[in-house]
């Protein structure tokens, strides 16, 4: 499909495409070195879905690619909620036909919520982090700002070097080829698309951070953690994270989304990671006890009947 045909498709919500409410918020900036913002993002709390996409391919092409992913995620959220298929549809649209001269590609990270759990789908080096606040009794000397854990693994050349043991994480952070990715949506004539997926459960007070590499390549995890710990308002936290990337040089487009754990996750709620069974309602407990009592009476009746029959056999033997 050509670039023109992609443009003719029904358009999604224009940038910035995100609902800003209490649970989640986002922010984006072109940066200081780029002429155009090729990132796109969107979220819908009522449907529990968020996406960040980082377009590739230069002027216009990257913008079209990232917005195509957002539009497909939007459509899927309103219909089947099959987000892997939505990413594959976007890939099919972007790889184009043999006559297409413009290579349009994008990375993407998608979070889909399912009650107290969430699923992450990603392609490329857009990331998802999970921030957990410092817990009561935790050694605040070592974790004063809580902990930040990267949940995704980059599909990049540098990550391949790290995985092979050729370089360490410190060397990866400043490697000259850290922008080279090994997997993207669109961008080639490969008809197949490999999507990574991971699932996690929410705990009390946690927040998810979705971002393009314009943030992760410029701002350290320690600084990200500090911003999230110091700013409970997600809109404020999003804006400060973008500002931190700009202060570090703003060499790329920067996009972030911050998402708080669901309202039903509270300090008094059960830890879903432990999978501890909940106590049965009183009515169910009553029927359970009553059923056990009936079973015991029936067993005793059978034993009594067998004993009586045996005694009768002895007397008449």
Buried (B, 14 or more C-beta within 10 A) or exposed (E): BEBEEBEEBEEBBEBBBBBBEEBBBBBBBBBEEBEEBBBBBBBBBEBBBBBBBBBBBBEBBBBBBBBBBBBBBBBBBEEEBEBBEBBBBBBBBBBBEEEBEBBBBBBBBBBBBEEBEBBBBBBBBBBBBBBBBBBEEBEEEEBEBBBBEEBBBBBBBBBBBBEEEEBEEEEBBEBEEBBEBEBBBBBBEEEEBEBBEEEBBBBBBBBBBBBBBBBBBBBEBEBBBBBBBEBEEBBBBBBBBBBBBBEBEBBBBBBBBBBBBBEEBEEEBEEBEEEEEEEEEEEEEEEEEEEEEEEEEEEEEEEEEEEEEEEEEEEEE
